[in-house]
Amino acid sequence: MKKAGNRPDRNIYAAYRGEEYIGEGTLDEIAALAGVSRRTAQWCKCPVAVRRMEAREKKWREGGRRMTSRDRCCW
């Protein structure tokens, strides 16, 4: 019996860089479009990644401090 973790990803995702639409497809296709690894694409769909990206955008809009490497994520 196969483990659940070995199933191919059949979900379709849409990728955006800010307001700009990059494309849509599986995680492998999104990773190729964005020029990142599959693990990075997987991590970017997690809630914590979304919160960090929102925090980064907020600080950039406010002209706040530069982001530390811990605060950076995704594409």
Secondary structure, DSSP 8 states (H G I E B T S, - for coil): ---GGGS-----EEEEETTEEEEEE-HHHHHHHHT--HHHHHHHTSHHHHHHHHHHHHHHHHT-----TTT----
